[in-house]
Amino acid sequence: MDKAAHLLISGRVQGVSFRYYTRLKAVELGVVGWVRNLMDGKVEAWVQGEAETFDKMVSWCHQGPTSARVDEVIVGDKPVDPELDGFEIRRTGIW
């Protein structure tokens, strides 16, 4: 794994299967991490992978599934977490 980031995604991103499609895209690309809804209406994600697939995943998060409307994605670069394996949908969190 080359790159990792914490993402905060805002817009119409809850109630549109954003987490489900994020996980599908992550599995397709071979990136690891997690995604969850936040109580403030945003979606939070942790994404990590090889540089090329990582960049594709972050780019996808700027668009999301066709049912979503992404207004903003805040990307915070982070150190790779060697403990992560696979990509999961987590329970709603509080930011």
Buried (B, 14 or more C-beta within 10 A) or exposed (E): BEBBBBBBBBBBBBEBBBBEBBBEBBEEBEBBBBBBBBEEEBBBBBBBBBEEBBBBBBEBBEEBBEEBEBEEBEBEEEEBEEEBEEBBEBEEEEE
